[in-house]
Amino acid sequence: MFTGIVKHIGSIYKIEPKGTNIEFTILSDLSNELQIDESVSHQGICLTVTQCNNQFYKVTAVQETILKTTIKQWQIGDQINLERSLKLIDLMGGHMVQGHIDSTFICDHIVELEGSWIFRFQYSRKDAGLLIPQGSISINGVSLTISKLTEEFFEVSIIPYTFYHTTFQYLKVGNQVNIEFDILGKYFIRNFELYNQNFNKFR
């Protein structure tokens, strides 16, 4: 479990295909704090540390993760958001983030204001029920609040601290991002679907 509060940025140092999997070597100042088998969020994707030393650590992405996320687009030298898993004594600064990506969206508009940035993303109608104004959403592992919502797109506002301490500073129009919806919304939608199925079954 994560909070979506990114405190580290890592760099992809090496990419090695391993059968249907891909092994990534990550360069980060976080590496000397990690342990083997620890879960770390990478651009919002929960991956397990398989090797680590003072400078580098390794993680492996399986086929399902490769197909569902932007990980297949990663290249050597890319910067990625990193977050260690939540401890019970940690402050819950963002919202409950699992590191399980639901979808990928494309950034189609960026506006730089005096002291902040607005990023806009298109979404499909099937995801409309999981988006609410002022609701929480995880974008590339960053916990954010939806500042504007229409039938075709939503926007998030980024303050300077978040911009310069995450990979939002590198995000361009046309880039794809990893999306994780609020887990509470997903439970609500699932229960609503089951209720309707049972209701229609006994009508």
C-alpha angles and dihedrals in degrees: 000000000000138000101218092242103131115208102165139043119205133194125226106240103173138009121199125178110222108188106294090343132079123220117208127198110207126201111211143140084233091068097086090056096052131095131206112269092025117137117234129180113234112188085334095311116121109226131170122239110238100174134009144174136165095293110017140036135183134226132176127221116206124216096266092054091047092053097045102044144044091259091103088064096053117119135190108280095026115139117230136188114248131196129171117225119274120268121211090244095051124107113254096230099161127017137287107295121178100188090238109129116222100185147337122245132189123238105231103172138026125187122189113208129182100288102352144049133228118212120193127201132189117226136190123249092244089068096047094101091058095057124076132168110269089008125138124259134170116226115185087339096308118125108229141167122236104241098181132018129187132165090268108031146009132214135212126197118224123204119213095256092055092043095054097037097050137045091266085097088067098041115116135188108276095030119130120232135196114248129200116180123216108281092223090059091049092053091049093050092047093050091046090053092049091047091053092047092052092042092053091045093059100037 
